[in-house]
């Protein structure tokens, strides 16, 4: 994957984690939308699309746990 694409995936990953850690629903919604849009709409290399799809799946797995922590905390 070219460095620019890797940086883009990393930036989206960092944005998602920052929103989760801050427990900021608006930022989380924005980060989720950015990941899904990048994975499904924007063109990119097969490697970038694969990395973005993997990030989307990890995001989906993390969100229920984050929501449960927010309700119990």
Buried (B, 14 or more C-beta within 10 A) or exposed (E): BEEEBEEBBEEBBEBBEEBBEEEEEEBBEBBBEBBBEBBEEEEBEEEBBBBBBEBBEEBEEEBEEBEEEEEEE
